[in-house]
Amino acid sequence: MKFLKLGGMLALLVLITTLISGCGLTYTTQPVNSNTANSNSVSTSPVSISIQDYSFNPATVTVKTGTTVTWTNKDSVSHPVKADGIWDSGPLGKDQSFSRTFSQAGTFNYYCSAHPRMKGTIIVKD
């Protein structure tokens, strides 16, 4: 009987820790549409990243220089998309978008400044 009580308390502790540390978020790298690149392909056409369920989808994209990436917020809460010292979209409300054209090669890590556990990467190749 004590084991059942301990197991229930442990499950509750895990649930609370998960909620506090990241709201139970999961991150995915699956493409959301045919204009979306994943980390295994290099896109030359515009790329769309959906912000939904507190994650960027896909979280990592690989594009050629000159490609425009557009983030669109599908959540009901605001999400600012930010790469320190490079760009800051400001708060994006539901169905609002932010676009950036990548003119130089490199790896650009970004995050939601309101929810720092939300992270993504843009890999730009010549």
MODELLER restraints for C-alpha pairs under 7 A, 6 or more apart:
rsr = mdl.restraints
at = mdl.atoms
rsr.add(forms.Gaussian(group=physical.xy_distance, feature=features.Distance(at['CA:18:A'], at['CA:24:A']), mean=5.33, stdev=0.5))
rsr.add(forms.Gaussian(group=physical.xy_distance, feature=features.Distance(at['CA:22:A'], at['CA:117:A']), mean=6.62, stdev=0.5))
rsr.add(forms.Gaussian(group=physical.xy_distance, feature=features.Distance(at['CA:25:A'], at['CA:54:A']), mean=6.59, stdev=0.5))
rsr.add(forms.Gaussian(group=physical.xy_distance, feature=features.Distance(at['CA:27:A'], at['CA:55:A']), mean=5.71, stdev=0.5))
rsr.add(forms.Gaussian(group=physical.xy_distance, feature=features.Distance(at['CA:28:A'], at['CA:57:A']), mean=6.08, stdev=0.5))
rsr.add(forms.Gaussian(group=physical.xy_distance, feature=features.Distance(at['CA:28:A'], at['CA:58:A']), mean=6.16, stdev=0.5))
rsr.add(forms.Gaussian(group=physical.xy_distance, feature=features.Distance(at['CA:28:A'], at['CA:59:A']), mean=6.30, stdev=0.5))
rsr.add(forms.Gaussian(group=physical.xy_distance, feature=features.Distance(at['CA:29:A'], at['CA:38:A']), mean=6.84, stdev=0.5))
rsr.add(forms.Gaussian(group=physical.xy_distance, feature=features.Distance(at['CA:29:A'], at['CA:57:A']), mean=5.79, stdev=0.5))
rsr.add(forms.Gaussian(group=physical.xy_distance, feature=features.Distance(at['CA:29:A'], at['CA:58:A']), mean=4.09, stdev=0.5))
rsr.add(forms.Gaussian(group=physical.xy_distance, feature=features.Distance(at['CA:29:A'], at['CA:59:A']), mean=5.08, stdev=0.5))
rsr.add(forms.Gaussian(group=physical.xy_distance, feature=features.Distance(at['CA:29:A'], at['CA:60:A']), mean=6.33, stdev=0.5))
rsr.add(forms.Gaussian(group=physical.xy_distance, feature=features.Distance(at['CA:30:A'], at['CA:57:A']), mean=6.42, stdev=0.5))
rsr.add(forms.Gaussian(group=physical.xy_distance, feature=features.Distance(at['CA:30:A'], at['CA:58:A']), mean=5.33, stdev=0.5))
rsr.add(forms.Gaussian(group=physical.xy_distance, feature=features.Distance(at['CA:31:A'], at['CA:37:A']), mean=6.51, stdev=0.5))
rsr.add(forms.Gaussian(group=physical.xy_distance, feature=features.Distance(at['CA:31:A'], at['CA:38:A']), mean=6.25, stdev=0.5))
rsr.add(forms.Gaussian(group=physical.xy_distance, feature=features.Distance(at['CA:31:A'], at['CA:57:A']), mean=6.66, stdev=0.5))
rsr.add(forms.Gaussian(group=physical.xy_distance, feature=features.Distance(at['CA:31:A'], at['CA:58:A']), mean=5.52, stdev=0.5))
rsr.add(forms.Gaussian(group=physical.xy_distance, feature=features.Distance(at['CA:32:A'], at['CA:57:A']), mean=6.60, stdev=0.5))
rsr.add(forms.Gaussian(group=physical.xy_distance, feature=features.Distance(at['CA:35:A'], at['CA:45:A']), mean=6.91, stdev=0.5))
rsr.add(forms.Gaussian(group=physical.xy_distance, feature=features.Distance(at['CA:35:A'], at['CA:46:A']), mean=6.35, stdev=0.5))
rsr.add(forms.Gaussian(group=physical.xy_distance, feature=features.Distance(at['CA:35:A'], at['CA:47:A']), mean=5.27, stdev=0.5))
rsr.add(forms.Gaussian(group=physical.xy_distance, feature=features.Distance(at['CA:35:A'], at['CA:48:A']), mean=6.23, stdev=0.5))
rsr.add(forms.Gaussian(group=physical.xy_distance, feature=features.Distance(at['CA:36:A'], at['CA:47:A']), mean=4.78, stdev=0.5))
rsr.add(forms.Gaussian(group=physical.xy_distance, feature=features.Distance(at['CA:36:A'], at['CA:48:A']), mean=5.30, stdev=0.5))
rsr.add(forms.Gaussian(group=physical.xy_distance, feature=features.Distance(at['CA:37:A'], at['CA:43:A']), mean=5.76, stdev=0.5))
rsr.add(forms.Gaussian(group=physical.xy_distance, feature=features.Distance(at['CA:37:A'], at['CA:47:A']), mean=6.41, stdev=0.5))
rsr.add(forms.Gaussian(group=physical.xy_distance, feature=features.Distance(at['CA:37:A'], at['CA:61:A']), mean=5.44, stdev=0.5))
rsr.add(forms.Gaussian(group=physical.xy_distance, feature=features.Distance(at['CA:37:A'], at['CA:62:A']), mean=6.46, stdev=0.5))
rsr.add(forms.Gaussian(group=physical.xy_distance, feature=features.Distance(at['CA:38:A'], at['CA:58:A']), mean=6.60, stdev=0.5))
rsr.add(forms.Gaussian(group=physical.xy_distance, feature=features.Distance(at['CA:38:A'], at['CA:60:A']), mean=6.28, stdev=0.5))
rsr.add(forms.Gaussian(group=physical.xy_distance, feature=features.Distance(at['CA:38:A'], at['CA:61:A']), mean=4.72, stdev=0.5))
rsr.add(forms.Gaussian(group=physical.xy_distance, feature=features.Distance(at['CA:38:A'], at['CA:62:A']), mean=6.37, stdev=0.5))
rsr.add(forms.Gaussian(group=physical.xy_distance, feature=features.Distance(at['CA:39:A'], at['CA:60:A']), mean=5.72, stdev=0.5))
rsr.add(forms.Gaussian(group=physical.xy_distance, feature=features.Distance(at['CA:39:A'], at['CA:61:A']), mean=4.90, stdev=0.5))
rsr.add(forms.Gaussian(group=physical.xy_distance, feature=features.Distance(at['CA:39:A'], at['CA:62:A']), mean=5.28, stdev=0.5))
rsr.add(forms.Gaussian(group=physical.xy_distance, feature=features.Distance(at['CA:41:A'], at['CA:62:A']), mean=6.35, stdev=0.5))
rsr.add(forms.Gaussian(group=physical.xy_distance, feature=features.Distance(at['CA:42:A'], at['CA:62:A']), mean=5.03, stdev=0.5))
rsr.add(forms.Gaussian(group=physical.xy_distance, feature=features.Distance(at['CA:42:A'], at['CA:63:A']), mean=4.71, stdev=0.5))
rsr.add(forms.Gaussian(group=physical.xy_distance, feature=features.Distance(at['CA:42:A'], at['CA:64:A']), mean=6.27, stdev=0.5))
rsr.add(forms.Gaussian(group=physical.xy_distance, feature=features.Distance(at['CA:43:A'], at['CA:62:A']), mean=6.49, stdev=0.5))
rsr.add(forms.Gaussian(group=physical.xy_distance, feature=features.Distance(at['CA:43:A'], at['CA:63:A']), mean=4.49, stdev=0.5))
rsr.add(forms.Gaussian(group=physical.xy_distance, feature=features.Distance(at['CA:43:A'], at['CA:64:A']), mean=6.05, stdev=0.5))
rsr.add(forms.Gaussian(group=physical.xy_distance, feature=features.Distance(at['CA:44:A'], at['CA:63:A']), mean=6.13, stdev=0.5))
rsr.add(forms.Gaussian(group=physical.xy_distance, feature=features.Distance(at['CA:44:A'], at['CA:64:A']), mean=5.52, stdev=0.5))
rsr.add(forms.Gaussian(group=physical.xy_distance, feature=features.Distance(at['CA:44:A'], at['CA:67:A']), mean=5.78, stdev=0.5))
rsr.add(forms.Gaussian(group=physical.xy_distance, feature=features.Distance(at['CA:45:A'], at['CA:67:A']), mean=6.30, stdev=0.5))
rsr.add(forms.Gaussian(group=physical.xy_distance, feature=features.Distance(at['CA:46:A'], at['CA:67:A']), mean=5.83, stdev=0.5))
rsr.add(forms.Gaussian(group=physical.xy_distance, feature=features.Distance(at['CA:46:A'], at['CA:68:A']), mean=4.99, stdev=0.5))
rsr.add(forms.Gaussian(group=physical.xy_distance, feature=features.Distance(at['CA:46:A'], at['CA:69:A']), mean=5.87, stdev=0.5))
rsr.add(forms.Gaussian(group=physical.xy_distance, feature=features.Distance(at['CA:47:A'], at['CA:68:A']), mean=6.36, stdev=0.5))
rsr.add(forms.Gaussian(group=physical.xy_distance, feature=features.Distance(at['CA:47:A'], at['CA:69:A']), mean=4.71, stdev=0.5))
rsr.add(forms.Gaussian(group=physical.xy_distance, feature=features.Distance(at['CA:47:A'], at['CA:70:A']), mean=6.19, stdev=0.5))
rsr.add(forms.Gaussian(group=physical.xy_distance, feature=features.Distance(at['CA:48:A'], at['CA:69:A']), mean=5.91, stdev=0.5))
rsr.add(forms.Gaussian(group=physical.xy_distance, feature=features.Distance(at['CA:48:A'], at['CA:70:A']), mean=4.93, stdev=0.5))
rsr.add(forms.Gaussian(group=physical.xy_distance, feature=features.Distance(at['CA:48:A'], at['CA:71:A']), mean=5.99, stdev=0.5))
rsr.add(forms.Gaussian(group=physical.xy_distance, feature=features.Distance(at['CA:49:A'], at['CA:56:A']), mean=6.40, stdev=0.5))
rsr.add(forms.Gaussian(group=physical.xy_distance, feature=features.Distance(at['CA:49:A'], at['CA:57:A']), mean=5.46, stdev=0.5))
rsr.add(forms.Gaussian(group=physical.xy_distance, feature=features.Distance(at['CA:49:A'], at['CA:58:A']), mean=6.02, stdev=0.5))
rsr.add(forms.Gaussian(group=physical.xy_distance, feature=features.Distance(at['CA:49:A'], at['CA:70:A']), mean=6.03, stdev=0.5))
rsr.add(forms.Gaussian(group=physical.xy_distance, feature=features.Distance(at['CA:49:A'], at['CA:71:A']), mean=4.67, stdev=0.5))
rsr.add(forms.Gaussian(group=physical.xy_distance, feature=features.Distance(at['CA:49:A'], at['CA:72:A']), mean=6.38, stdev=0.5))
rsr.add(forms.Gaussian(group=physical.xy_distance, feature=features.Distance(at['CA:50:A'], at['CA:56:A']), mean=5.81, stdev=0.5))
rsr.add(forms.Gaussian(group=physical.xy_distance, feature=features.Distance(at['CA:50:A'], at['CA:57:A']), mean=5.09, stdev=0.5))
rsr.add(forms.Gaussian(group=physical.xy_distance, feature=features.Distance(at['CA:50:A'], at['CA:71:A']), mean=5.79, stdev=0.5))
rsr.add(forms.Gaussian(group=physical.xy_distance, feature=features.Distance(at['CA:50:A'], at['CA:72:A']), mean=5.13, stdev=0.5))
rsr.add(forms.Gaussian(group=physical.xy_distance, feature=features.Distance(at['CA:50:A'], at['CA:73:A']), mean=6.17, stdev=0.5))
rsr.add(forms.Gaussian(group=physical.xy_distance, feature=features.Distance(at['CA:50:A'], at['CA:74:A']), mean=6.73, stdev=0.5))
rsr.add(forms.Gaussian(group=physical.xy_distance, feature=features.Distance(at['CA:51:A'], at['CA:57:A']), mean=6.32, stdev=0.5))
rsr.add(forms.Gaussian(group=physical.xy_distance, feature=features.Distance(at['CA:51:A'], at['CA:71:A']), mean=6.77, stdev=0.5))
rsr.add(forms.Gaussian(group=physical.xy_distance, feature=features.Distance(at['CA:51:A'], at['CA:72:A']), mean=5.84, stdev=0.5))
rsr.add(forms.Gaussian(group=physical.xy_distance, feature=features.Distance(at['CA:51:A'], at['CA:73:A']), mean=4.55, stdev=0.5))
rsr.add(forms.Gaussian(group=physical.xy_distance, feature=features.Distance(at['CA:51:A'], at['CA:74:A']), mean=5.59, stdev=0.5))
rsr.add(forms.Gaussian(group=physical.xy_distance, feature=features.Distance(at['CA:51:A'], at['CA:75:A']), mean=6.68, stdev=0.5))
rsr.add(forms.Gaussian(group=physical.xy_distance, feature=features.Distance(at['CA:52:A'], at['CA:73:A']), mean=6.50, stdev=0.5))
rsr.add(forms.Gaussian(group=physical.xy_distance, feature=features.Distance(at['CA:52:A'], at['CA:74:A']), mean=5.10, stdev=0.5))
rsr.add(forms.Gaussian(group=physical.xy_distance, feature=features.Distance(at['CA:52:A'], at['CA:75:A']), mean=5.17, stdev=0.5))
rsr.add(forms.Gaussian(group=physical.xy_distance, feature=features.Distance(at['CA:53:A'], at['CA:75:A']), mean=6.40, stdev=0.5))
rsr.add(forms.Gaussian(group=physical.xy_distance, feature=features.Distance(at['CA:54:A'], at['CA:118:A']), mean=6.60, stdev=0.5))
rsr.add(forms.Gaussian(group=physical.xy_distance, feature=features.Distance(at['CA:55:A'], at['CA:118:A']), mean=5.53, stdev=0.5))
rsr.add(forms.Gaussian(group=physical.xy_distance, feature=features.Distance(at['CA:56:A'], at['CA:118:A']), mean=6.96, stdev=0.5))
rsr.add(forms.Gaussian(group=physical.xy_distance, feature=features.Distance(at['CA:56:A'], at['CA:120:A']), mean=6.46, stdev=0.5))
rsr.add(forms.Gaussian(group=physical.xy_distance, feature=features.Distance(at['CA:59:A'], at['CA:119:A']), mean=6.88, stdev=0.5))
rsr.add(forms.Gaussian(group=physical.xy_distance, feature=features.Distance(at['CA:59:A'], at['CA:120:A']), mean=4.47, stdev=0.5))
rsr.add(forms.Gaussian(group=physical.xy_distance, feature=features.Distance(at['CA:59:A'], at['CA:121:A']), mean=6.26, stdev=0.5))
rsr.add(forms.Gaussian(group=physical.xy_distance, feature=features.Distance(at['CA:60:A'], at['CA:120:A']), mean=5.59, stdev=0.5))
rsr.add(forms.Gaussian(group=physical.xy_distance, feature=features.Distance(at['CA:60:A'], at['CA:121:A']), mean=4.66, stdev=0.5))
rsr.add(forms.Gaussian(group=physical.xy_distance, feature=features.Distance(at['CA:60:A'], at['CA:122:A']), mean=5.84, stdev=0.5))
rsr.add(forms.Gaussian(group=physical.xy_distance, feature=features.Distance(at['CA:61:A'], at['CA:121:A']), mean=6.53, stdev=0.5))
rsr.add(forms.Gaussian(group=physical.xy_distance, feature=features.Distance(at['CA:61:A'], at['CA:122:A']), mean=5.14, stdev=0.5))
rsr.add(forms.Gaussian(group=physical.xy_distance, feature=features.Distance(at['CA:61:A'], at['CA:123:A']), mean=6.13, stdev=0.5))
rsr.add(forms.Gaussian(group=physical.xy_distance, feature=features.Distance(at['CA:62:A'], at['CA:122:A']), mean=5.95, stdev=0.5))
rsr.add(forms.Gaussian(group=physical.xy_distance, feature=features.Distance(at['CA:62:A'], at['CA:123:A']), mean=4.54, stdev=0.5))
rsr.add(forms.Gaussian(group=physical.xy_distance, feature=features.Distance(at['CA:62:A'], at['CA:124:A']), mean=5.84, stdev=0.5))
rsr.add(forms.Gaussian(group=physical.xy_distance, feature=features.Distance(at['CA:63:A'], at['CA:123:A']), mean=6.22, stdev=0.5))
rsr.add(forms.Gaussian(group=physical.xy_distance, feature=features.Distance(at['CA:63:A'], at['CA:124:A']), mean=4.97, stdev=0.5))
rsr.add(forms.Gaussian(group=physical.xy_distance, feature=features.Distance(at['CA:63:A'], at['CA:125:A']), mean=6.19, stdev=0.5))
rsr.add(forms.Gaussian(group=physical.xy_distance, feature=features.Distance(at['CA:64:A'], at['CA:124:A']), mean=5.39, stdev=0.5))
rsr.add(forms.Gaussian(group=physical.xy_distance, feature=features.Distance(at['CA:64:A'], at['CA:125:A']), mean=4.80, stdev=0.5))
rsr.add(forms.Gaussian(group=physical.xy_distance, feature=features.Distance(at['CA:64:A'], at['CA:126:A']), mean=5.58, stdev=0.5))
rsr.add(forms.Gaussian(group=physical.xy_distance, feature=features.Distance(at['CA:65:A'], at['CA:102:A']), mean=5.64, stdev=0.5))
rsr.add(forms.Gaussian(group=physical.xy_distance, feature=features.Distance(at['CA:65:A'], at['CA:103:A']), mean=5.06, stdev=0.5))
rsr.add(forms.Gaussian(group=physical.xy_distance, feature=features.Distance(at['CA:65:A'], at['CA:104:A']), mean=5.64, stdev=0.5))
rsr.add(forms.Gaussian(group=physical.xy_distance, feature=features.Distance(at['CA:65:A'], at['CA:105:A']), mean=6.08, stdev=0.5))
rsr.add(forms.Gaussian(group=physical.xy_distance, feature=features.Distance(at['CA:65:A'], at['CA:124:A']), mean=5.85, stdev=0.5))
rsr.add(forms.Gaussian(group=physical.xy_distance, feature=features.Distance(at['CA:65:A'], at['CA:125:A']), mean=5.93, stdev=0.5))
rsr.add(forms.Gaussian(group=physical.xy_distance, feature=features.Distance(at['CA:65:A'], at['CA:126:A']), mean=5.43, stdev=0.5))
rsr.add(forms.Gaussian(group=physical.xy_distance, feature=features.Distance(at['CA:66:A'], at['CA:101:A']), mean=6.02, stdev=0.5))
rsr.add(forms.Gaussian(group=physical.xy_distance, feature=features.Distance(at['CA:66:A'], at['CA:102:A']), mean=5.32, stdev=0.5))
rsr.add(forms.Gaussian(group=physical.xy_distance, feature=features.Distance(at['CA:66:A'], at['CA:103:A']), mean=4.89, stdev=0.5))
rsr.add(forms.Gaussian(group=physical.xy_distance, feature=features.Distance(at['CA:67:A'], at['CA:101:A']), mean=5.52, stdev=0.5))
rsr.add(forms.Gaussian(group=physical.xy_distance, feature=features.Distance(at['CA:67:A'], at['CA:102:A']), mean=5.70, stdev=0.5))
rsr.add(forms.Gaussian(group=physical.xy_distance, feature=features.Distance(at['CA:68:A'], at['CA:99:A']), mean=6.58, stdev=0.5))
rsr.add(forms.Gaussian(group=physical.xy_distance, feature=features.Distance(at['CA:68:A'], at['CA:100:A']), mean=5.48, stdev=0.5))
rsr.add(forms.Gaussian(group=physical.xy_distance, feature=features.Distance(at['CA:68:A'], at['CA:101:A']), mean=4.02, stdev=0.5))
rsr.add(forms.Gaussian(group=physical.xy_distance, feature=features.Distance(at['CA:68:A'], at['CA:102:A']), mean=6.31, stdev=0.5))
rsr.add(forms.Gaussian(group=physical.xy_distance, feature=features.Distance(at['CA:69:A'], at['CA:99:A']), mean=5.53, stdev=0.5))
rsr.add(forms.Gaussian(group=physical.xy_distance, feature=features.Distance(at['CA:69:A'], at['CA:100:A']), mean=5.47, stdev=0.5))
rsr.add(forms.Gaussian(group=physical.xy_distance, feature=features.Distance(at['CA:69:A'], at['CA:101:A']), mean=6.25, stdev=0.5))
rsr.add(forms.Gaussian(group=physical.xy_distance, feature=features.Distance(at['CA:70:A'], at['CA:97:A']), mean=6.54, stdev=0.5))
rsr.add(forms.Gaussian(group=physical.xy_distance, feature=features.Distance(at['CA:70:A'], at['CA:98:A']), mean=5.54, stdev=0.5))
rsr.add(forms.Gaussian(group=physical.xy_distance, feature=features.Distance(at['CA:70:A'], at['CA:99:A']), mean=4.16, stdev=0.5))
rsr.add(forms.Gaussian(group=physical.xy_distance, feature=features.Distance(at['CA:70:A'], at['CA:100:A']), mean=6.56, stdev=0.5))
rsr.add(forms.Gaussian(group=physical.xy_distance, feature=features.Distance(at['CA:71:A'], at['CA:97:A']), mean=5.42, stdev=0.5))
rsr.add(forms.Gaussian(group=physical.xy_distance, feature=features.Distance(at['CA:71:A'], at['CA:98:A']), mean=5.31, stdev=0.5))
rsr.add(forms.Gaussian(group=physical.xy_distance, feature=features.Distance(at['CA:71:A'], at['CA:99:A']), mean=6.35, stdev=0.5))
rsr.add(forms.Gaussian(group=physical.xy_distance, feature=features.Distance(at['CA:72:A'], at['CA:95:A']), mean=6.09, stdev=0.5))
rsr.add(forms.Gaussian(group=physical.xy_distance, feature=features.Distance(at['CA:72:A'], at['CA:96:A']), mean=5.72, stdev=0.5))
rsr.add(forms.Gaussian(group=physical.xy_distance, feature=features.Distance(at['CA:72:A'], at['CA:97:A']), mean=4.26, stdev=0.5))
rsr.add(forms.Gaussian(group=physical.xy_distance, feature=features.Distance(at['CA:72:A'], at['CA:98:A']), mean=6.66, stdev=0.5))
rsr.add(forms.Gaussian(group=physical.xy_distance, feature=features.Distance(at['CA:73:A'], at['CA:79:A']), mean=7.00, stdev=0.5))
rsr.add(forms.Gaussian(group=physical.xy_distance, feature=features.Distance(at['CA:73:A'], at['CA:92:A']), mean=6.38, stdev=0.5))
rsr.add(forms.Gaussian(group=physical.xy_distance, feature=features.Distance(at['CA:73:A'], at['CA:93:A']), mean=6.52, stdev=0.5))
rsr.add(forms.Gaussian(group=physical.xy_distance, feature=features.Distance(at['CA:73:A'], at['CA:94:A']), mean=5.34, stdev=0.5))
rsr.add(forms.Gaussian(group=physical.xy_distance, feature=features.Distance(at['CA:73:A'], at['CA:95:A']), mean=5.19, stdev=0.5))
rsr.add(forms.Gaussian(group=physical.xy_distance, feature=features.Distance(at['CA:73:A'], at['CA:96:A']), mean=5.73, stdev=0.5))
rsr.add(forms.Gaussian(group=physical.xy_distance, feature=features.Distance(at['CA:73:A'], at['CA:97:A']), mean=6.43, stdev=0.5))
rsr.add(forms.Gaussian(group=physical.xy_distance, feature=features.Distance(at['CA:74:A'], at['CA:94:A']), mean=5.45, stdev=0.5))
rsr.add(forms.Gaussian(group=physical.xy_distance, feature=features.Distance(at['CA:74:A'], at['CA:95:A']), mean=5.49, stdev=0.5))
rsr.add(forms.Gaussian(group=physical.xy_distance, feature=features.Distance(at['CA:75:A'], at['CA:94:A']), mean=5.64, stdev=0.5))
rsr.add(forms.Gaussian(group=physical.xy_distance, feature=features.Distance(at['CA:76:A'], at['CA:94:A']), mean=5.21, stdev=0.5))
rsr.add(forms.Gaussian(group=physical.xy_distance, feature=features.Distance(at['CA:77:A'], at['CA:93:A']), mean=6.47, stdev=0.5))
rsr.add(forms.Gaussian(group=physical.xy_distance, feature=features.Distance(at['CA:77:A'], at['CA:94:A']), mean=6.70, stdev=0.5))
rsr.add(forms.Gaussian(group=physical.xy_distance, feature=features.Distance(at['CA:78:A'], at['CA:91:A']), mean=5.62, stdev=0.5))
rsr.add(forms.Gaussian(group=physical.xy_distance, feature=features.Distance(at['CA:78:A'], at['CA:92:A']), mean=5.25, stdev=0.5))
rsr.add(forms.Gaussian(group=physical.xy_distance, feature=features.Distance(at['CA:78:A'], at['CA:93:A']), mean=4.68, stdev=0.5))
rsr.add(forms.Gaussian(group=physical.xy_distance, feature=features.Distance(at['CA:78:A'], at['CA:94:A']), mean=6.84, stdev=0.5))
rsr.add(forms.Gaussian(group=physical.xy_distance, feature=features.Distance(at['CA:79:A'], at['CA:91:A']), mean=5.44, stdev=0.5))
rsr.add(forms.Gaussian(group=physical.xy_distance, feature=features.Distance(at['CA:79:A'], at['CA:92:A']), mean=5.24, stdev=0.5))
rsr.add(forms.Gaussian(group=physical.xy_distance, feature=features.Distance(at['CA:79:A'], at['CA:93:A']), mean=6.89, stdev=0.5))
rsr.add(forms.Gaussian(group=physical.xy_distance, feature=features.Distance(at['CA:79:A'], at['CA:112:A']), mean=5.84, stdev=0.5))
rsr.add(forms.Gaussian(group=physical.xy_distance, feature=features.Distance(at['CA:79:A'], at['CA:114:A']), mean=6.27, stdev=0.5))
rsr.add(forms.Gaussian(group=physical.xy_distance, feature=features.Distance(at['CA:80:A'], at['CA:88:A']), mean=6.96, stdev=0.5))
rsr.add(forms.Gaussian(group=physical.xy_distance, feature=features.Distance(at['CA:80:A'], at['CA:89:A']), mean=5.64, stdev=0.5))
rsr.add(forms.Gaussian(group=physical.xy_distance, feature=features.Distance(at['CA:80:A'], at['CA:90:A']), mean=4.95, stdev=0.5))
rsr.add(forms.Gaussian(group=physical.xy_distance, feature=features.Distance(at['CA:80:A'], at['CA:91:A']), mean=4.28, stdev=0.5))
rsr.add(forms.Gaussian(group=physical.xy_distance, feature=features.Distance(at['CA:80:A'], at['CA:92:A']), mean=5.67, stdev=0.5))
rsr.add(forms.Gaussian(group=physical.xy_distance, feature=features.Distance(at['CA:80:A'], at['CA:112:A']), mean=5.22, stdev=0.5))
rsr.add(forms.Gaussian(group=physical.xy_distance, feature=features.Distance(at['CA:80:A'], at['CA:113:A']), mean=5.75, stdev=0.5))
rsr.add(forms.Gaussian(group=physical.xy_distance, feature=features.Distance(at['CA:80:A'], at['CA:114:A']), mean=6.51, stdev=0.5))
rsr.add(forms.Gaussian(group=physical.xy_distance, feature=features.Distance(at['CA:81:A'], at['CA:88:A']), mean=5.87, stdev=0.5))
rsr.add(forms.Gaussian(group=physical.xy_distance, feature=features.Distance(at['CA:81:A'], at['CA:89:A']), mean=5.28, stdev=0.5))
rsr.add(forms.Gaussian(group=physical.xy_distance, feature=features.Distance(at['CA:81:A'], at['CA:90:A']), mean=6.94, stdev=0.5))
rsr.add(forms.Gaussian(group=physical.xy_distance, feature=features.Distance(at['CA:81:A'], at['CA:110:A']), mean=6.82, stdev=0.5))
rsr.add(forms.Gaussian(group=physical.xy_distance, feature=features.Distance(at['CA:81:A'], at['CA:111:A']), mean=5.78, stdev=0.5))
rsr.add(forms.Gaussian(group=physical.xy_distance, feature=features.Distance(at['CA:81:A'], at['CA:112:A']), mean=4.83, stdev=0.5))
rsr.add(forms.Gaussian(group=physical.xy_distance, feature=features.Distance(at['CA:81:A'], at['CA:113:A']), mean=6.64, stdev=0.5))
rsr.add(forms.Gaussian(group=physical.xy_distance, feature=features.Distance(at['CA:82:A'], at['CA:88:A']), mean=4.32, stdev=0.5))
rsr.add(forms.Gaussian(group=physical.xy_distance, feature=features.Distance(at['CA:82:A'], at['CA:89:A']), mean=6.31, stdev=0.5))
rsr.add(forms.Gaussian(group=physical.xy_distance, feature=features.Distance(at['CA:82:A'], at['CA:110:A']), mean=5.41, stdev=0.5))
rsr.add(forms.Gaussian(group=physical.xy_distance, feature=features.Distance(at['CA:82:A'], at['CA:111:A']), mean=5.48, stdev=0.5))
rsr.add(forms.Gaussian(group=physical.xy_distance, feature=features.Distance(at['CA:82:A'], at['CA:112:A']), mean=6.07, stdev=0.5))
rsr.add(forms.Gaussian(group=physical.xy_distance, feature=features.Distance(at['CA:82:A'], at['CA:113:A']), mean=6.29, stdev=0.5))
rsr.add(forms.Gaussian(group=physical.xy_distance, feature=features.Distance(at['CA:83:A'], at['CA:109:A']), mean=6.24, stdev=0.5))
rsr.add(forms.Gaussian(group=physical.xy_distance, feature=features.Distance(at['CA:83:A'], at['CA:110:A']), mean=4.40, stdev=0.5))
rsr.add(forms.Gaussian(group=physical.xy_distance, feature=features.Distance(at['CA:83:A'], at['CA:111:A']), mean=6.60, stdev=0.5))
rsr.add(forms.Gaussian(group=physical.xy_distance, feature=features.Distance(at['CA:89:A'], at['CA:98:A']), mean=6.15, stdev=0.5))
rsr.add(forms.Gaussian(group=physical.xy_distance, feature=features.Distance(at['CA:104:A'], at['CA:124:A']), mean=6.99, stdev=0.5))
rsr.add(forms.Gaussian(group=physical.xy_distance, feature=features.Distance(at['CA:105:A'], at['CA:124:A']), mean=4.62, stdev=0.5))
rsr.add(forms.Gaussian(group=physical.xy_distance, feature=features.Distance(at['CA:105:A'], at['CA:125:A']), mean=4.90, stdev=0.5))
rsr.add(forms.Gaussian(group=physical.xy_distance, feature=features.Distance(at['CA:105:A'], at['CA:126:A']), mean=5.82, stdev=0.5))
rsr.add(forms.Gaussian(group=physical.xy_distance, feature=features.Distance(at['CA:106:A'], at['CA:123:A']), mean=6.00, stdev=0.5))
rsr.add(forms.Gaussian(group=physical.xy_distance, feature=features.Distance(at['CA:106:A'], at['CA:124:A']), mean=5.15, stdev=0.5))
rsr.add(forms.Gaussian(group=physical.xy_distance, feature=features.Distance(at['CA:106:A'], at['CA:125:A']), mean=6.71, stdev=0.5))
rsr.add(forms.Gaussian(group=physical.xy_distance, feature=features.Distance(at['CA:107:A'], at['CA:121:A']), mean=6.91, stdev=0.5))
rsr.add(forms.Gaussian(group=physical.xy_distance, feature=features.Distance(at['CA:107:A'], at['CA:122:A']), mean=5.84, stdev=0.5))
rsr.add(forms.Gaussian(group=physical.xy_distance, feature=features.Distance(at['CA:107:A'], at['CA:123:A']), mean=4.49, stdev=0.5))
rsr.add(forms.Gaussian(group=physical.xy_distance, feature=features.Distance(at['CA:107:A'], at['CA:124:A']), mean=6.17, stdev=0.5))
rsr.add(forms.Gaussian(group=physical.xy_distance, feature=features.Distance(at['CA:108:A'], at['CA:121:A']), mean=5.57, stdev=0.5))
rsr.add(forms.Gaussian(group=physical.xy_distance, feature=features.Distance(at['CA:108:A'], at['CA:122:A']), mean=5.04, stdev=0.5))
rsr.add(forms.Gaussian(group=physical.xy_distance, feature=features.Distance(at['CA:108:A'], at['CA:123:A']), mean=6.29, stdev=0.5))
rsr.add(forms.Gaussian(group=physical.xy_distance, feature=features.Distance(at['CA:109:A'], at['CA:120:A']), mean=5.90, stdev=0.5))
rsr.add(forms.Gaussian(group=physical.xy_distance, feature=features.Distance(at['CA:109:A'], at['CA:121:A']), mean=4.46, stdev=0.5))
rsr.add(forms.Gaussian(group=physical.xy_distance, feature=features.Distance(at['CA:109:A'], at['CA:122:A']), mean=6.46, stdev=0.5))
rsr.add(forms.Gaussian(group=physical.xy_distance, feature=features.Distance(at['CA:110:A'], at['CA:119:A']), mean=5.80, stdev=0.5))
rsr.add(forms.Gaussian(group=physical.xy_distance, feature=features.Distance(at['CA:110:A'], at['CA:120:A']), mean=5.30, stdev=0.5))
rsr.add(forms.Gaussian(group=physical.xy_distance, feature=features.Distance(at['CA:110:A'], at['CA:121:A']), mean=6.05, stdev=0.5))
rsr.add(forms.Gaussian(group=physical.xy_distance, feature=features.Distance(at['CA:111:A'], at['CA:118:A']), mean=5.47, stdev=0.5))
rsr.add(forms.Gaussian(group=physical.xy_distance, feature=features.Distance(at['CA:111:A'], at['CA:119:A']), mean=4.24, stdev=0.5))
rsr.add(forms.Gaussian(group=physical.xy_distance, feature=features.Distance(at['CA:111:A'], at['CA:120:A']), mean=6.04, stdev=0.5))
rsr.add(forms.Gaussian(group=physical.xy_distance, feature=features.Distance(at['CA:112:A'], at['CA:118:A']), mean=5.54, stdev=0.5))
rsr.add(forms.Gaussian(group=physical.xy_distance, feature=features.Distance(at['CA:112:A'], at['CA:119:A']), mean=6.72, stdev=0.5))
